[in-house]
């Protein structure tokens, strides 16, 4: 079971330490302050950033698929071209957030009256993997 990292002083985690912890397998970073940080092009699949401050951050082209961003602050963040398929944005502040060309699917959860089309986001349906077909293909059948 992975530990849930919560930071009382939201300034006690720097970017390098954050990346090392993520690469080591940590996925829960609740209430962390990553405001104004550059995470452009990073692979942050399935990360839990519930309640995080990501205001003004650069997350363009970042893979945030299946991430939990509930209650997070993304005010003024750049998520252009990011992979947001399956991401949870419920109760998230998306005011002035750039989401142009970001990918979303039917599993992506947005706050209340948010419209992905109004933000030039791209719908890409979730593709279910057929394990039997993959097995046959790998066995040359």
N, C-alpha and C positions, 0 to 999 in steps of 0.2 A: 504494500500500500504506500502510495506516495504521500509525503508530508505536505500539508497545506501551509505555504509560506505567507505569513501576514506580517506586515511591517507597520509598527506603531509610529515610528518616525519615518514618514514616507520619503525621506531623502537619504536613507542609509544604504541604498543599493545603486551602484553605478552600472553603466551599460556593459562593461566588460564582465563584471561579476554576474550580471543577469544572463548574458550569453553563455558563459561557462556553465551556469546552473541548468540552463535549458538543454544544452548539449549533453549534460550528464544525466538527463532524464527527468528533471523536475518539470512539472507542467502547471502547478498551481501557484499563482502569484497574485493573491488578493490584496487589494488596497495599495498597490505599489505605485510609485510616482515615476512615470517614464515620460513626463511632459517635456516637450521641446527636444526629444531625442531622435536620432536617425536610426531607424530599423529597416530602411529601404531594402527590398529584395530578400529579406530574411525568410527562413522557413520556420514558422511558428504554429504549425498544425496542432490542433487540439489543445492549445494553451488556455488556461483559465485565468483571465484578467478581470474577474468580477470586481467592480468598484474601483478599477484602476484609473489613474489620471494620465491620459494620453493626449491631453490638449496640446496642440501645436506640434505634435510628433509627425515624423516623416515615415509613413508605412506604405509608400507607393511600391507596387509590385511585390508586396509581402504576401506569403501564403498564410492566411489566417483561417483556413478551412476548418470547420467543426470547432471553432474557438468559442469560448464563453466570454462575452463582453458586456453582460448584463450590468446595469447600473454604472457603467464606465463613462468617463468624460472624454469625448473625442472632439470637443470644440476646436474648430480650426485645423484639425489634423488632415493630412494628405494620405488618402487610401486609394488614389487613382491606380487603376490596373491591378489592384490586389485581388487575391482569390478569397472570396468571402462565402463560398458555398458551405451551407450547413452551419453558419455562424449565428449565435444568439445575440441580438442587439436590443432585446427588450429593456425598456426603461433606460436607454442609453442616450446621452446628449450628442446628437449629430448636427447641431447648429454650425453652419459655416464649414462643414466637413466636405472635402473634395472626394467624391466617389466615382468620378468619370471613368468609364471603361472597366470598373471593378466587376468581377463575376459574382453572381448569386444564383441560387436555385430554389426549388420549392421548399427546401428544408430551412432556408435562411429566415430568421425571425427578426422583424423590424419593430421599432416602437410604433404605437398607435396608428396615426394617420400618415406615416411615412410612405412615400411613393418612389420606388427605385427608378422608375421611368423618368421622373422629374430630375434625377441626378445623373442621367446618361449612363446608368449601369447596364450591364449585359446579362441577360438571362441565359444560363446554360444548364439544361436539365441534368439532374443527378442520374448517373449511369450505374445501375446495379451490376455488380460483377457476377458473371455466371461461372461459378467454381468448376462445374463439370466441363464446360466448354474450354476453360483454361487448362484443365488437366489433360483433356484429349489433345489439345493443341501442343502442349509441351511434350506429350508422348508420341507425337507425329501421327496421330490417328485422324 
